[in-house]
C-alpha cells in the first residue's frame, strides 16, 4: 500500500534532469543511483551501474560503485538523501520487491517511469513504518 504523506521534497531541476537523462539513455534498463544532500538540500546525483541478472525488471547497485559513491558523499560532508531507480515498463510507484528490499528507511525513494508517452514521470516516496508513502516533489528552478 502507498499513501500520501505531508512531506515535501524540494529538488533542483539540474539533478532531476540528470536522473531523467540517465533513464532516457537506458530505456530498457532499470537505472539506479544515489542523491546526496547537505543541510537537507539535494546536491549531487551519483549514477551506479545496475548488476541485476535481469536489468529490465530489477535493479541491484554495483557494490563497489555504491561504496565509492557513499565515500564521495562522506568526503563532501554530505549525507544520503535518496535512492533512485527507474521502471522502464511500469508506473513510478514502488513494487512489492522494491518495498521488500529497501534498506535505507531514512532516505527518500525516487522512481522514474518510462511507461508514459511524451513525458517522464519522476516521483518521490518515503518509508513510514512498514509502508511507503507518496511525497510531494517540487522541482526547483535555479535562482536568477
N, C-alpha and C positions, 0 to 999 in steps of 0.2 A: 504494500500500500504506500502511496506517495500522497502527502497532503501539503497544503500551503502553509508556510511559516511567515512570521512578521519580519524576518531578517531581510536585509537588503545588502547586496554586494555591488559596490561601485567598482567598475572595471575599465581600465584605459582602452580606448579604441585601438591603439597601436598593438597591444597584446591580443585583443580579440581578433584583429586582422591576422596576426602571426599564426594563431591557432586555426582560424578558418582557412588560411592559405595552406597550412600543413595538411589539413584534411582534404582540401581540394586537389592537392598534388598526389594524394594517395587514396583515390576514391574507392578502391576495393579492399582497403586495409583499415583495420581499427588503429588509428594513430593513437599515440599516448605521450604524455609528458607531465611536467610539474610546473607550477607557477609559484614564484616566491613573492614575499611581501616584506615591507619594512613599515612598522607602525600601522599595520593593517591596510597599507596601500600596496596594491599589486605592482611589482617592479619588473620581473623577468619571466619569460617563458622558456623552459628547457625541454625541447623535444627529446624523447627517449625512444630508442628502437623497440618495436614490438617483436618479441621472440616466441609468441604463442605458436602452437602447432598449426592452428587454423586462424590466421590473422584476419580473415574476412568476417569472423564472428566472435573472436575473443581477443583480449589483449593481456599480455604479460610483459612488463617492463624488463628490458635487458638489465640484469642485476648490476653489472659493472658500470653501465651508463647511469643508472639510477643512483648508485653510490657516488659517482663523480658529480652528478648534479646536486645532490644533497650536500656534498663537501663545498661546492661553489657557493651554495646558498648560505652555509655557515660562515664561510670566509668573507662574505659581503655583509655580515651581520644582519642577515635576513632570516625569515622563517618560512616554512612551507605553508602556503595559503591554499593551494588547490591541486587536486589530481585531475588530469584531463584525459579524455579518450573520445573516440568517435564511434558512431553507429552508421556504417555505410548503407545499410538497408532497413533500418528500423528507426523509430522515433527517438528523440532526445530525452528519454526517461530511463532511470536505472532498471536494468534487467534483474531477474532473480539472482543470476550469477554475480552481477555487479554488487548487489547488496550483500551476498554471502561472502564475497572475497575482499570487501572494502576493509582496509587495515588501518586507516588514519581517520578516526572519527572526528578529530578536531579540524580536519581540512574540508574545504568545500569540494564538491564533486562536479566538474564541468563536463557536459556531454554535448558533442556536436552531432547533429543528424544530417546526413547527405540524402536522406529519404524524402526530400522535398523537391519541388520543381521551381527553379529560378531563384531560390533563396536558401541559405544555410541557416540552420536552427541551432543556436548555442544557448543552453540552459544550465542553471546552477541548482545544486541540491546540497543539503546538509544532513548528516546523520543526527537524528534526535532520538535518544533512547535506542530502541531496536528497529526503527524505521527511518526512511528518508523523507525529508520534507522539501518541497519546492521553495526556492529562494528567489525573490525579485532580483534581477540582474540589470543594473543600469550601466550602459556603455557610455563612458565619459568622453567627450570631445576634448582635445588638447586646449589648454588656455591660450588665448591670443597674445 
